[in-house]
Amino acid sequence: MNDTPTGKPKKKIRDGNKGHRGPSSRPVLKPGLEARLAASRLLAAVVDRKTSLDGMLDPEHGNPAFLALNDADRGLVKAILQSALRHLPRIEAIIGQLLDTPLPEGARSLHHLLVVAAAQMLYLDVPDHSAVDLAVEQASSDPRSRRFSKLVNAVLRRIGREKASLLTAVEEIPCMPDWFMRRLSEVYGEEHALAIASSQLAPPTIDLTVKQDPAAWAEKLGGQLMPNGTVRLDRFRGSVTALDGFDDGSWWVQDVAAAIPAKLFGDLTGKRVADLCAAPGGKTAQLVLAGGNVLAVEQSASRLKRLEANLARLRLSAETLCVNLLEISDRGVFDAILLDAPCSSTGTTRRHPDVLWTKDAADIAKLAALQEKLLRHAVTLLKPGGRLVFSNCSIDPSEGENLVDRVLMDDRSLKLELVQPADWPGLEEAITARGEFRTTPAMLAEQGGVDGFYACVIAKI
């Protein structure tokens, strides 16, 4: 298919079944094609069926198309999907500019094929000719897309020729769904919302919480010391399991923001502490190191097993309990409780760019209702004079400030204990006027960014 005089490819319709061969006569796939097929399928699962990417990329229980690949191709698929999902609105806008008419409504496989190829050409170090050739081959081998193979070729070749100008034309488009950008603008203002959207385009750092002497570990590992004592490894791309200190349990991976909630308790020596929703165990480890006698609660047996393995590597011990926390009926037995509640994870898009394509406003409302239910039960387990830290990795106030206000209003035995900015040098901007922690991915930008997190301290009178 030839480009038009304006450079825009025209679609021609051909018989999509002509020449189709059944599975028994399927030719050997071109090198690299299997990885692109897997990437397209997984992208479709995320965008069309709202499937979590982490589960599909699990090295043991992941998607069969992904598990069938060798290690190199798995790495490529991960990179393609991360880039495609991070930049999806811009990629779709570029593809839309190069079509005279939109793709047929049912041509989702073709859409995902083009996004996968464009992501490689625009954002990854993949030769253009390779991305184009494999995309055309993929279209030709699929009865649903075969009639558009020349369209695929024309669109992608234009992307290769006009890459710089096409990227410039879309650089103002926020790389988040419209519904979420509107939500962020209402809460944080348009400028901060745009900063949050931009921040998720930068590769995330690797952050470590160390057992002791973080300054020494920062020097040893060539990292920087963050304001809360986290050790940050900038642009680290190796395997963390190969680093000094992993085998002997000197540290664990934990984002700066995720390390804050457990630190809000201070010294827990001699205290009876519950870590509810405890897996994978990073916060449990912090509570143990703070001196607490810790009970780690997790309703998922597999996640609890992972927590126990992590604590074993760290040479730390805690009592564990596999149960839904709503079933715990021992009232007033804990001096301190950490409830890091299940949430929409909208603060973690730097690491999990699929989140905003698998969640919507209804999911956020449903999760906020669950968190409120969990919090209302958790406070019944707290002793008079005890303290509960409520936290999650959402940047939506409906999962934080709003639900906490309702709980405090209904239970006069509870009060908000204000977090003092003077106690958190370097993180003052993350402490709200209400005395709560509220980080967003736009904060600490000069130091590599941070996950979005909410945390507050609730005291029982």
Secondary structure, DSSP 8 states (H G I E B T S, - for coil): --B-TTS-B------TTTT---GGG-----TTHHHHHHHHHHHHHHHHH---HHHHT-TTTS-HHHHTS-HHHHHHHHHHHHHHHHTHHHHHHHHHHT-SS---TT-HHHHHHHHHHHHHHHHSS--HHHHHHHHHHHHHT-TTTGGGHHHHHHHHHHHHHSHHHHHHHHTTS-SS-HHHHHHHHHHH-HHHHHHHHHHTTS---EEEEESS-HHHHHHHHT-EE-TTS-EEETT--S-GGGSTTTTTT-EEE--TGGGHHHHTT---TT-EEEEES-TT-HHHHHHHHTT-EEEEEES-HHHHHHHHHHHHHTT---EEEES-GGG---TT-EEEEEEE-----GGGTTT-TTHHHH--HHHHHHHHHHHHHHHHHHGGGEEEEEEEEEEES---GGGTHHHHHHHHHH-TTEEEE---GGGSTT-GGGB-TTS-EEE-TTTTGGGT----EEEEEEEE-
